[in-house]
Amino acid sequence: SAGYFTYDPGFLATASCESAITFIDGDKGVLQHRGYPIDSLAKQADYLEVCYILLNGDAPTKAQYEDFTNTITNHTMVHEKLVHFFHGFLPDAHPMAMLCGVVGALSSFYHSDLDIHAPDQRMRSAHRLIAKMPTIAAMAYKYSIGQPFVYPRNDLTYAENFLHMLFSVPAEEYVVSPTVARAMDRIFTLHADHEQNASTSTVRLAGSSGANPYACIAAGVASLWGPAHGGANEACLTMLEEIGSLDRVDEFVAKAKDKADPFRLMGFGHRVYKNFDPRATVMRETCHEVLTELGIQDPLLDVAMALEKVALEDPYFIEKKLYPNVDFYSGIILKAIGIPTNMFTVIFAMSRTVGWIAHWDEMLGQAGQKIGRPRQKYTGEIDRKFIPLSER
Ligand code: SDX
């Protein structure tokens, strides 16, 4: 019992694992990391503090926070040979394809002497991945726009460094505004972990076989890419751009309600939340803050607000308990910051890396951990007589 509800025996019988990292009550729209409510973390902590909490279980002391931040900062560079992996991609390769390939390639740089059953070595892998994902993500972006890679700096915060690696060029340093850095950091936090979602379950299943952490995270990246999961933020902005104006909102809501039409409103609905996604609430506030502070009038936000209003008042969506999810507003913020849509899921993946690796570490630290083996319900033929080809 977590104080919100007591797990029924039936649920426990089907639970795929035990975890102490993230708690969700979908009916009440509750999300807590190690017991800390998501809106407190998003507004009062920074992403690296949340990373520490997810990995270690408690909020860090000042000394622990500084030590952790220094450790991450000092692992942000990647091996210079990793640069060559990018040059094998076509210029129009999707940044998620590059992220998936290059993160898997990290296995060839760091895992040869790794003992995944040694807690300190697992934690060092976790630090390396959290540190290097922004660098690799920014390299994917730079490669896709034909600009030179920009090295990380040790005098910037995690969010500032990512924006620096994205937008600086040799001729001119990108000046990070505090508003943009704060919004970027909050987006990282709101995507950090989310219990046993599809990509986290993918990482746990891959890790249960003893695969190295870099290969497991690459598997998580692949799973997140789908439009039903992490790809929804990119799909949501594409949908808002397709709607284009307020007078077409009703047309798309009607399409989403038409069972004959496979179209779904991107950024709405959730496997678990049958109430407002608490991350969407914070993301919505951040969206308004960023657009106001940057003085941006984005007609897509008007379309998004109109779509949200219609959906929240429409009997179909009310009956099916479809609410805006974390992906509904994040795309508008990222667009306001100047990040292209094909980078949205990359940012989701780099933010979620800490959640993935925290679950990987937790699973390997559990006594009696066995390889995962999801069960199936067999619906095929049985005991058929085989006729050789010569007689068929
Ligand atoms: C993420 O699991 C996680 O935690 C994921 C995530 C995380 O942090 O890791 O939270 C991140 O993936 C958020 C979800 C992002 N995806 C989208 O926004 C894509 C659009 N959403 C849908 O594809 C859908 O809502 C899902 C995939 C998210 C959930 O799909 P389900 O489980 O099929 O939804 P459901 O069972 O609750 O659906 C109930 C009904 C169904 O109709 P019926 O079959 O009952 O007639 O609602 C319909 C669905 O067809 N429905 C929608 C809809 N989502 C569900 N109809 C229109 N538009 C939608 N968005």
Boltz pocket constraint, residues with backbone or C-beta under 6 A from the ligand:
constraints:
  - pocket:
      binder: B
      contacts: [[A, 190], [A, 191], [A, 193], [A, 194], [A, 196], [A, 197], [A, 198], [A, 227], [A, 228], [A, 229], [A, 230], [A, 232], [A, 256], [A, 257], [A, 263], [A, 264], [A, 265], [A, 266], [A, 267], [A, 268], [A, 269], [A, 270], [A, 271], [A, 272], [A, 320], [A, 322], [A, 325], [A, 326], [A, 327]]
      max_distance: 6.0
